Amino acid sequence: MKIAIIGAGKMGTFLCDVLSFEHDVAIFDTDRKKLRFTFNAARFTSLDEIRDFEPELLINAVTVKYTISAFNSVMPYLPANCIISDIASVKTGLPEFYANCHHPYVSTHPMFGPTFATLDNLASENAIIISEGDYLGKVFFRDLYSRLHLNIFEYTFQEHDETIAFSLSIPFASTLVFASVMKHQDAPGTTFKRHLKIAHGLMSEDDYLLQEILFNPHTSAQLDKIKQRLSVLQDIINRKDATDMKQFLDGVRNNLK
């Protein structure tokens, strides 16, 4: 298959490396310096080159802030039957875009990300395939993610957004609160150092990505749950109630099963 990837960031170059051994792959980026780290694939810096390449599948791997604008830029250069796809962790605006794009599409979310995961060992990581997509497009990504040993889930756009609010917004918000009140520790404990490592990793992400994940319409309800449980915990601590603390800890352990 002829596959064009737009965006030579971490995920774009990773997918280029994975796919280029079995497919005819081209990768596009307006910053030619990023293309230095891609191999076994054609390197494009002009949309005219994508038109001449005539891809059967386009993977949009640009920063989430520019996903839709990148689609709009490249659409006039694609064959009519080209399947278009995104791997965005935030799907805001994409259902509406796909409904009017006049191309078959598939939307997925490889949840391992380049920041925390070990890209050569993804067996414990997950990927989501959006159920509304093109059948052949979904088959392609299901095969790709299976070969990467990812755990695959199929959700609607609505279910995806709800899942992301729970699985990303909660840890993101919790980490941001932790980091916002932290101070330097001369002798940090193991737990503190682990939280600190997560915080540094999170803050290396694009600000717009963090913003869009936290601005998910379902995030606020999840934060309300955090505030409610934090209020309960604070009350137990203030009262130094050992019985209630035991019940609280037992509840936490039960949630972790």
N, C-alpha and C positions, 0 to 999 in steps of 0.2 A: 504494500500500500504506500502511496505517496502522502507523506505527512508533513505539514508545515507547523512549526511551533513559533509563536510570537512571544518574545520576552526571554532574554537570556540571563535571567536571574538564577537563583539556586534551584528552584523547581524546574524551570525551563531547561537548564543544562542537564539536570538529573534525568528528566524524561528523554531528552535528546540522546544521552548516553545509553539509556535502557532500550530505546526503540530502534536506534540506528543499526543494530546488528541484524535485524530481521526486516526492516522497512527502508524505503528510500526517504530519508529525512532531510528537511531543510529547517534552519533556525534563523529567525529574523530579530534584529534589534537595531534601534537607531543609534545606539552607542557601540561602535565597532570594537571598542576595547573589551567589552564583555564577551565578544565572540572568540577571543583568544583562548578561552577555556573550553571550547567545543571541538570535538573531533569526530571523524567518520560521518560528517554531515555537511551539506552545502551551507554556506554562511551568507545571509542576505542582509543588506542594509537599505534596500529599496523595495517598495511595494510592487514595482513593475516586475521584479524578480519573482515575487510570489505568483503574480499573474502568469508568467511564463512557465513556472514550475507546475501549475495546474494541480494543486493538492486535492486529494480525495477526502482528507480530514484535516481540519485546522484546530490546533490546541492553543487556546488563549491562556498564556501563563504570565501575563504582565501583572504588575502590582495591582491589588484589588481596587485601588482608587481609580485606575484607568481601564478597567476591564471593558466596560461598555463603550467608552470612547475609542479604544483600540479596535473593537469589533466594527464600529462605524467607519473607521479609517480603512480597514482591510476589505470590507464587504464588496466594494465595486471591483475588486481584483480576483474574486473567487469564482470558480465554475459554479453553475447553478445547482449541481448535485453534490457539492462539497458539504460534508457534515461539519458543522461548527461546534466547538465544545469549550467549556471553561472548567477550571479546577479551583474556582474561587471559594474561600472559606466563608464569604459573606455573599448571599444570593440576592441582596436587595436590588430590585429593578430588573433582574434577569428574566423572571417569568414573563413580564410585560414585553421585554425586548424580543425574546424568542417567539412570542405569539405573533409578532409582526415582521420577522426577519426573512420569511420566505425561503428558509433553508432548513433541512433536517438538522436537529441539534441533540446534543447530549451534555448533561451537566453532572459533574462529579466533584467530590471533595476528598482528596487524599489527606487524612487527618494527622498523618505523622509529621508533616512540616519539616523544614530543613534546620530548625533551631535546636530542637531537643532530641530528635530521633537519630539513631545510628542507621544510616541509609543502606548499609550492607547487611542489616539484620532487622527486618521489619515484621517478623512473625507475631509480635505482640501489638502491632499497630493496626489501625482501622482505616477504612475508606467507605464513603457513602456514594451511592449512585442514585441520582434523582429519577424517580419512576416515570415522570412525564416525558422522558426523552425518546429519541429514535431507537427502534429495536436493535438495528445493526450497530449503532453507536454504543449502546449499552453492552452488547455482546463483546465488542472490542475492549472496552474498559474493564469489564468483568474478567476477561481473559488476562489482560495486563496486570490487574491487581492480584489475581490468583497466582500468577507467576512470581509476583513479588512477595507472596505468602501473607498478604494482608487479609484481615478479617473484613468481609464485605457486607454492607447493609444497604437496603434499598428503601428510600424514604421519598415522600412527596416533597415539593418545595416547602410546604407549610410545616411538615414534620421535621425537615432539616433545620429550619430556623428555630423551632422549639428545642430541638436536641442541642444545637449550638449554644442557645441561651443557657442551657443547663451545664453542658460539658466544657464550654469555654468561658462564658461570662462569669460564672461563679469563681473558678480558680483565678481568672484574670483580676476580677474585682478584689478578691481576698489577697492576692499578691500585691496589688497596688496599695491597699490599705496597710499591709504589713510594711512595705517599703516606705510609705509616706510618714511613718512614725518611728522608723528604726534610727539608731545611732551607732557610731563605731564601737565595736567590741574588741578589747585587747585580747581577750581569751574566749572567743565564741564557742558555744557548745555545738555538738554535731547537728542537732535539729536546726539551730540558727543558721549554720553554714549551708545546709541543704536548702533552706528557704531563700537564703541570699543568692545561691546559685540560680535558682528558679527566677528570682527577681531580675538578676542581670540578664538572663536569657530573654525574659519577657520584654525588658526595656530595650533590647536590641532589635525588636520588631518595628516595622513601619508604624508611625503614629496613626496614620489613617486607618490601618488595619485594626489596631486596638480600638480606635474610636468607633468604627463601624460594627465591630463585634459587640461592644458595650452598648451601642445605640440600637441593637436588635430590639424590636418591639416587645419581645418576651423577657428581656433582661430585668426590667423593673420588678416584675413579680418574683423573680428569683432573689433579687436583693432584699425584698421585703421579708422573705423567709430567713435570710441571713440575719437581718436586723432583729427579727423576732427571737431567734434562737440565741443570739448574742445577748439580748436583753435578759432572757431566762438565765443564761450562764452568769451574767454579771450579778443578777439578784442572788443566785446561789452563793457566789463568792462573797458578796457583801454580808450575807447572813451566816457564812461559814457553816452551812448545813451539810453535814457529811452524808446523811441519808439521801437528800435530793441530788447531791453530787454523784453518789453511787448510781442512782437511777439515770442520771444524765449520761454518765460514761457507759453504762450498759446499753443505753439507746444508741450511742455512737457506735459501739462495737457491733451491735445488731445491724446497723446500716451498712457496715463495712463487710458483712458476710457475702 
